[in-house]
Structures are given as structure tokens and as C-alpha cells.
Amino acid sequence: MMNICAISFHCCPFSLLGGDGTGGMNVYLREFCSVTDHFPDNKIDVFTRIQNPRISGIKNFSPQARVIHLDGGPERPMDRTQLHDSLPEFTDNLESFIIRNKEKYDLIYSHYWLSGLVGEKIKRRFGIPLVHIYHTLAFMKKRVLESGNREHPFRRRSEQHLARLSDAIICSSGHEMQCLIDEYGISRSKIKVIYPGVNQTLFTPVDKERTPQDMERRNGERIFLYVGRIDPVKGLMTVIDALSLLKRGDTSLYGLIKLVIIGGGRKDKQLLQNKEYNRLQGAVKKKNLEGKIIFLGSKKQSQLRRYYSASDALIVPSLYESFGLVAVEALACGTPVIVSKIGELESLVREGKNGFAFHPNDPASLADCIRHFFSQEKNMWEKQRIRSDVLKRFSWEKTASETYAFLKKIAEERAPLTTIFQPGGTLRPA
């Protein structure tokens, strides 16, 4: 039995998707834990901070997977850039939990840079190896954002530190791996590329007649969908500018299009406080695009397949993504995708068969893709063919299998020959 201490400080698997700091990482952890019962030789505890007093204590995914909520800063959702000062409190509580419950972990699996810093302390305290997964990288975000980068000043330096002290690193794509090697000069042998998966049961095609009412679909209207956080790095301004170009140059096509945006937190609460949402709304009004773009706020993951299935295509206009889970989810629902030519996103697209790719931050390139999309015969977009193609390539069972095999390899390579139980209840390498 391999016993894993997973650390996800800022991100609880139970949080609503699409808010500030919630998204693909939540999905990753939730789905990874949900298939753990297929691997009975592994046990995983995911430690996260309490963000909601109603979601605290220990929550079980299965006999092999638990989410353990610990005190670590205010018990409310917070911007990640404000959480660094709460790391010592969370780390102390994690150490106390391990000692109090006499847990014996074989390995630490940390998610995102904040969790990696906690993992470093646990690694040194208990003498167990640390495997880190970044999810996103600060230096990559800085390359694509000209302004408005709200990252914590310690983040980039901490990510470089983690690249060197971690026993191993998991990357979600070959592109991410190469960027780490080029930027920090770490050995390729230290990195394992393991793709995220897709929930093949949850994400299935749904009859378009069951279109959600809040999409406000009219007869003959063609709907493009965006799903994700409302953040400058997600490139939504590119879509707004592309629609403005179509309005001036292709009025007949423009008249058929609507953009539906899911994300940004609850529509009546967090969304209105989101700076990027307010910036986008200002652009919509300035370009007279009212009625063409509607914001629905965040939705539960279980609801998303109805939105994917009811849309003509999913648009992923990101300036940077470590992978791009939403594109795989849409394809699993048989919905074509129009994505930025960045990283692994570009490799997901088979031009003219399951979608198109455009140059990031290039409204004219996106507008051309939209024109090409509508010039295709409808029978080109066969839902079952699109779905079956992506399911051959991605599943969470495959992700978990490869991850557990890699973690076991690292745990066995780095394990001390024996340990001594010290007075005070701590484990130390002999």
C-alpha cells in the first residue's frame, strides 16, 4: 500500500468551478480522487485549507481517498495572491495532523506553487520525497500578459526553487516540460509528462432540444461557448474584438452569432466583483455588442454537458494554458472546438474534423476561423466521431494509472532504508 500526502492549499476539490482560483485544478483533483478505488494499492489524503465553514473536517471520496480541511487563513474564498502569509499556519496544522494521527506517508504530491512550499517543509520535517505539479507557471503567464499581472512577487522565485528541490515533477504536456527545461535548466529525466483525462460518463452528448433556458437561444442562432475563469490570461478580449470585426465586415454571419460565457463565480455575487468581467463589459458596450454576449456566471461541473452539447462550438481563446481541460470535455460531448494555437491545445485539434485553431491574441485570425467553421457542411461535425476520437486519447483512469506508477517509482527510489520514531512523535530518517 502506497500512502500519499497530496497538498492543495488554495484549491478545494469541492469548490464551485470558474471562480477566482477555481477551475482546471479543481477538476483534476476531484476526478483523480474519484477513480482511486480502481487502484486499491494506493491511498491518498488531499490536504486543503478551509474556505467555507460548512465544508470542513474530513470528506471521503472513497475508502482510498480523503479530502482533509485544515485552518489556513480566513475561512472564505480569497485571491491566491493574498494567501502566501497563511502558509505557516496551514503547514503547522498539517504537521500536527500527521503527528497526532501517526500517519506514515510514502510521498508528498503538491499542486501549485503555494502547496509546493508547504510540501518542502513536510519533506524536510519527515524525510519523504516531494513530487510537484505546477498546473500553471508564472514566467509563462508573464510572457503573454503585457499588463495586469497580479501574481505574488514571490511566485516566480518559488517556482524556480521548487524545480530544483523537488524529487520529481509531473507536467501536463510536453510543451510545459520543454518550457521548464529551457527556463530553469533542470534535467529532462526529472520530469514525467502525464496528460489529464476526461470523465467519459459525465461528458456525453445531450439532445439540443434540452438547451438550458438561460442560454436564451433563438431560432437559427449559432452559439459559441466559453467555459473557464474570467481572467486576462484566458483571452476573452480576443473574442470580443473578433465579433466586432465580423460586425463590420460580415454582417450576415454576425447576425447569427451569440457568445455565451460561463465562469467568474456566482452571477449575483463574485462575477460583479471581478475586475476582468468589468473590463470586458466595458468593451462590449464601447463596441455596441450588447445582446451578442451573455455572462451566466459559474456552473456546476455536472451541468456543463448540457451547455457544451447545446453549443455549435466551444471557443478557448487562452493566451496561455498548461493543458486546456475544457476543450477535451467539449469534444467528449461531440462539440467542435476553436482554440488558440498554444501548447497542447493545438494538438487536440484536427483541422476541419473536430474544430479549428487560430493565432492567440489575434482577433482577425479568430474571425477567419469562425468564417471557416460556418463554411463547413454540417455533416463534417459528427458528434459520435468527434467523441470517440477524443475518448481513445484521454481518460482519468489512464491519468491515475500513470501517476500512481510514477509516484511509486519515486517513493521507492528515495525511501530511506529505515526510520526512527523520535520523541515528540516525528519520523526521521535513520
C-alpha positions in Angstrom: 0.0 0.0 0.0 1.4 3.4 -1.0 0.2 6.2 1.2 0.3 9.7 -0.5 0.1 13.1 1.1 -1.4 15.4 -1.5 -1.3 19.1 -0.8 -3.7 21.5 -2.5 -3.5 24.5 -0.2 -5.7 27.1 -2.0 -7.9 24.8 -4.1 -10.6 22.6 -2.6 -11.9 19.8 -5.0 -15.4 20.6 -3.8 -15.3 24.3 -4.8 -17.6 25.7 -7.5 -15.8 25.9 -10.8 -15.0 29.0 -12.7 -14.4 31.4 -9.8 -11.2 33.2 -9.0 -8.6 30.4 -8.3 -11.0 27.6 -9.2 -11.1 25.7 -12.5 -9.0 23.0 -14.1 -7.1 22.2 -10.9 -10.3 21.5 -9.0 -11.4 19.2 -11.8 -8.0 17.5 -11.8 -8.1 16.7 -8.1 -11.7 15.8 -8.0 -11.5 13.4 -10.9 -8.2 11.9 -9.8 -9.6 11.1 -6.4 -12.8 9.7 -7.9 -11.0 6.9 -9.7 -8.8 5.9 -6.8 -11.0 3.0 -5.9 -9.8 1.4 -9.1 -6.3 1.3 -7.6 -6.7 -0.4 -4.2 -3.0 -0.5 -3.5 -2.9 3.3 -3.1 -4.3 5.6 -0.5 -4.4 9.4 -0.9 -5.1 12.2 1.5 -5.7 15.7 -0.1 -5.0 18.5 2.4 -6.6 21.8 1.6 -7.5 25.0 3.6 -11.0 25.7 4.9 -12.6 28.2 2.6 -16.2 27.6 3.8 -17.1 26.7 7.4 -19.8 24.4 6.0 -17.2 22.4 4.2 -14.6 21.4 6.8 -13.2 18.3 8.5 -12.6 15.1 6.6 -14.6 14.3 3.5 -14.3 10.8 1.9 -14.2 10.3 -1.9 -13.8 6.5 -1.4 -12.1 4.2 1.1 -8.8 5.1 -0.6 -9.3 8.9 -1.0 -10.0 11.6 1.6 -10.1 15.4 1.5 -8.9 16.9 4.8 -9.7 20.6 5.5 -7.3 22.5 7.8 -7.2 26.0 9.1 -5.1 28.2 6.9 -6.1 31.9 6.7 -9.7 33.3 6.7 -12.5 30.8 6.2 -13.7 32.3 2.9 -12.6 32.3 -0.8 -9.6 34.6 -1.3 -7.5 35.8 -4.1 -4.5 33.4 -4.3 -2.1 36.4 -4.3 -3.3 37.1 -0.7 -2.7 33.6 0.7 1.1 33.4 1.0 1.1 34.8 4.6 -1.2 32.0 5.7 1.2 29.2 4.6 2.9 28.9 8.1 -0.4 28.3 9.8 -1.5 25.7 7.4 1.9 24.0 7.4 1.8 23.8 11.2 -1.6 22.3 11.2 -0.6 19.7 8.6 2.4 18.7 10.6 0.2 18.4 13.7 -2.3 16.3 11.8 0.4 13.8 10.7 1.9 13.5 14.2 -1.4 13.4 16.0 -2.8 10.6 13.8 0.6 8.9 13.4 0.3 8.9 9.6 3.1 7.4 7.6 3.2 8.9 4.2 5.5 7.4 1.5 5.4 10.6 -0.7 4.2 14.2 -1.0 2.3 15.2 -4.1 2.0 19.0 -4.2 -0.2 21.1 -6.5 0.6 24.7 -7.5 3.5 26.7 -6.1 1.8 27.6 -2.7 1.3 23.9 -2.0 4.8 23.2 -3.1 6.2 25.5 -0.4 4.2 23.6 2.2 5.4 20.3 0.7 9.0 21.5 1.1 8.5 21.9 4.8 6.8 18.5 5.1 9.6 16.9 3.0 12.3 18.2 5.3 10.4 17.5 8.6 9.6 13.9 7.8 12.2 12.9 5.3 9.9 11.8 2.5 10.2 12.7 -1.2 8.3 15.5 -2.9 6.7 15.3 -6.4 5.3 18.6 -7.6 2.9 19.6 -10.4 2.7 23.3 -11.2 -0.6 23.5 -13.2 0.4 26.9 -14.4 3.8 28.8 -14.5 4.4 32.4 -13.6 7.1 33.0 -16.2 4.8 31.7 -18.9 1.9 34.0 -17.9 4.3 36.9 -17.8 5.3 36.3 -21.4 1.7 36.7 -22.7 0.4 39.4 -20.4 1.5 42.9 -21.2 -0.1 44.3 -18.1 -2.4 43.4 -15.3 -0.3 40.6 -14.0 -1.4 40.1 -10.4 1.0 37.4 -9.4 2.6 37.4 -6.0 6.1 38.8 -6.1 7.5 35.5 -4.6 5.8 33.2 -7.1 8.4 33.1 -9.8 11.3 32.7 -7.5 9.4 30.0 -5.6 8.6 28.1 -8.7 12.3 28.0 -9.7 13.2 26.9 -6.2 10.6 24.0 -6.4 12.0 23.0 -9.8 15.4 22.3 -8.1 14.4 20.9 -4.7 11.5 18.6 -5.8 12.5 15.0 -6.3 10.4 14.9 -9.4 8.0 17.0 -11.4 4.8 16.0 -13.3 3.9 18.1 -16.3 0.5 18.1 -18.1 2.1 18.4 -21.6 5.3 18.1 -23.5 5.2 21.8 -24.2 5.1 22.6 -20.4 8.0 20.2 -19.8 10.2 21.9 -22.5 9.4 25.3 -21.1 10.6 24.2 -17.7 13.8 22.7 -19.1 14.6 25.8 -21.1 13.8 28.3 -18.3 15.4 26.5 -15.3 17.9 24.1 -16.9 16.6 21.1 -15.0 17.2 17.6 -16.2 14.6 16.0 -18.5 15.0 12.8 -16.5 13.4 14.5 -13.5 10.1 15.3 -15.4 7.3 13.0 -16.3 4.6 14.1 -18.8 1.2 12.8 -17.8 -1.9 14.1 -19.6 -5.1 15.0 -17.7 -8.2 12.9 -18.6 -11.9 13.4 -19.2 -14.8 11.9 -17.3 -16.3 9.8 -20.1 -19.5 9.1 -18.2 -20.3 12.7 -17.2 -19.3 14.3 -20.5 -21.6 12.8 -23.1 -23.7 14.4 -25.9 -27.1 15.7 -24.9 -30.0 16.4 -27.3 -30.0 20.0 -28.3 -33.7 20.2 -27.6 -32.6 20.3 -23.9 -30.8 23.6 -24.3 -30.6 25.4 -20.9 -33.1 28.2 -20.8 -30.5 30.8 -19.6 -28.7 30.4 -23.0 -31.6 32.3 -24.5 -31.3 30.6 -27.8 -33.4 31.9 -30.7 -34.3 30.1 -33.9 -31.4 29.9 -36.3 -29.0 31.4 -33.8 -25.5 29.9 -33.7 -23.9 29.7 -30.2 -20.3 29.8 -29.3 -19.5 28.9 -25.7 -16.6 29.8 -23.4 -16.1 28.0 -20.1 -13.4 28.9 -17.6 -12.1 31.6 -15.3 -12.7 35.3 -16.2 -9.1 36.3 -16.2 -6.9 38.3 -18.7 -4.8 35.2 -19.5 -7.9 33.5 -20.8 -8.0 35.8 -23.8 -11.7 36.7 -23.8 -11.0 40.2 -25.2 -9.8 38.5 -28.4 -13.3 37.0 -28.9 -15.0 40.4 -28.3 -12.6 42.1 -30.8 -13.3 39.2 -33.4 -17.0 39.7 -33.1 -16.5 43.4 -33.6 -14.6 42.7 -36.8 -17.4 40.4 -38.0 -19.9 43.1 -37.3 -18.1 45.5 -39.6 -17.1 43.0 -42.3 -19.6 40.1 -42.4 -23.0 41.4 -41.1 -25.0 38.4 -42.2 -22.8 36.0 -40.3 -22.6 38.4 -37.3 -26.4 38.5 -37.1 -26.5 34.7 -36.4 -23.8 34.6 -33.7 -24.1 34.7 -29.9 -21.3 34.2 -27.3 -22.2 32.5 -24.0 -19.7 32.8 -21.2 -19.6 30.5 -18.2 -17.3 31.3 -15.3 -16.3 34.1 -13.0 -18.2 32.9 -9.8 -21.8 33.2 -9.0 -23.6 35.6 -11.3 -25.2 37.6 -8.5 -22.0 37.8 -6.3 -18.4 37.2 -7.3 -18.9 37.9 -11.0 -19.8 41.6 -10.4 -16.7 42.0 -8.3 -14.4 40.5 -11.0 -12.1 43.2 -12.5 -11.7 41.4 -15.8 -15.5 41.0 -16.1 -16.0 44.7 -15.7 -13.3 45.4 -18.3 -14.9 43.0 -20.8 -18.3 44.6 -20.2 -16.9 48.0 -20.8 -15.5 46.8 -24.2 -18.9 45.2 -25.1 -20.7 48.5 -24.5 -18.0 50.5 -26.3 -18.2 48.3 -29.4 -22.1 48.1 -29.3 -22.1 44.3 -28.9 -24.9 44.2 -26.3 -27.2 41.2 -26.8 -24.4 39.3 -28.6 -22.5 38.3 -25.4 -24.1 37.0 -22.2 -22.4 36.1 -19.0 -24.0 33.2 -17.0 -21.6 33.0 -14.1 -20.2 29.7 -12.9 -22.0 26.3 -13.2 -21.6 23.0 -11.5 -19.5 20.5 -13.4 -22.5 18.2 -13.7 -24.4 20.9 -15.6 -21.7 21.6 -18.2 -22.5 18.8 -20.7 -25.9 20.4 -21.4 -24.1 23.7 -22.3 -21.4 22.0 -24.3 -24.0 20.0 -26.2 -26.3 22.9 -26.9 -23.4 25.0 -28.4 -22.2 24.9 -32.0 -18.6 25.2 -30.8 -16.5 25.9 -27.7 -14.0 28.7 -28.0 -10.8 28.5 -26.0 -9.0 31.8 -26.7 -6.4 31.5 -24.0 -3.1 33.3 -24.2 -1.6 30.5 -22.0 -2.8 27.1 -20.8 -0.9 24.2 -19.2 -3.3 21.9 -21.0 -6.9 23.0 -21.6 -9.3 20.6 -19.9 -12.5 22.3 -21.1 -11.6 21.6 -24.8 -11.4 17.8 -24.1 -14.7 18.0 -22.2 -16.4 19.7 -25.1 -15.0 17.2 -27.6 -16.2 14.3 -25.4 -19.7 15.8 -25.8 -19.2 15.8 -29.5 -18.9 19.5 -29.7 -16.2 21.0 -32.1 -13.7 23.4 -30.6 -12.0 26.6 -31.8 -8.8 27.1 -29.9 -5.6 29.2 -29.6 -2.5 27.7 -31.2 -0.7 27.3 -27.9 0.9 24.3 -26.2 -1.2 21.2 -26.1 -4.4 22.9 -27.2 -3.2 23.0 -30.8 -2.5 19.2 -30.8 -6.1 18.5 -29.7 -7.5 19.9 -33.0 -7.8 18.0 -36.2 -8.5 20.9 -38.6 -11.9 20.6 -40.2 -12.7 17.4 -38.4 -13.2 18.5 -34.8 -12.5 22.2 -35.0 -10.0 24.9 -35.9 -7.0 26.7 -34.3 -6.2 30.4 -34.5 -3.3 32.6 -33.5 -3.6 33.7 -29.9 -4.4 37.4 -29.2 -5.2 37.8 -32.9 -8.9 38.8 -33.5 -8.6 38.7 -37.3 -7.3 35.1 -37.1 -10.2 34.1 -34.9 -12.7 35.8 -37.1 -11.3 33.8 -40.1 -11.7 30.6 -38.1 -15.4 31.5 -37.4 -16.0 32.0 -41.1 -14.3 28.7 -42.0 -16.3 27.0 -39.3 -19.6 28.0 -40.8 -18.4 27.2 -44.4 -18.1 23.6 -43.4 -21.0 21.2 -44.2 -22.9 20.3 -41.1 -22.2 16.6 -41.6 -18.5 17.4 -41.1 -19.2 17.8 -37.4 -20.4 14.3 -36.5 -20.8 14.2 -32.7 -20.0 10.5 -32.3 -16.9 10.6 -34.4 -15.6 13.7 -32.5 -16.4 12.0 -29.2 -14.9 8.6 -30.0 -11.7 10.1 -31.2 -11.0 12.0 -28.0 -12.0 9.1 -25.7 -9.3 7.0 -27.3 -6.7 9.5 -26.1 -7.9 10.7 -22.7 -9.4 9.1 -19.5 -8.9 9.8 -15.8 -8.2 6.1 -15.3 -5.2 6.3 -17.6 -4.1 9.5 -15.9 -4.3 7.9 -12.4 -2.6 4.7 -13.5 0.4 6.6 -15.0 0.6 8.9 -12.0 0.5 6.2 -9.4 3.1 4.2 -11.2 5.4 7.2 -11.4 4.8 8.2 -7.7 5.6 4.6 -6.6 8.8 4.7 -8.6 9.9 7.9 -6.9 8.9 6.7 -3.5 10.9 3.5 -3.8 13.9 5.3 -5.2 14.0 8.0 -2.5 12.8 6.0 0.5 15.3 5.8 3.5 16.3 2.3 4.5 14.7 2.6 7.9 13.2 5.3 10.1 13.3 6.1 13.8 10.3 7.3 15.8 11.6 10.4 17.6 10.3 11.6 21.0 7.5 14.0 20.3 6.1 11.8 17.6 8.1 12.7 14.4 9.6 10.4 11.9 13.2 10.9 11.0 15.4 9.0 8.5 17.9 6.8 10.5 
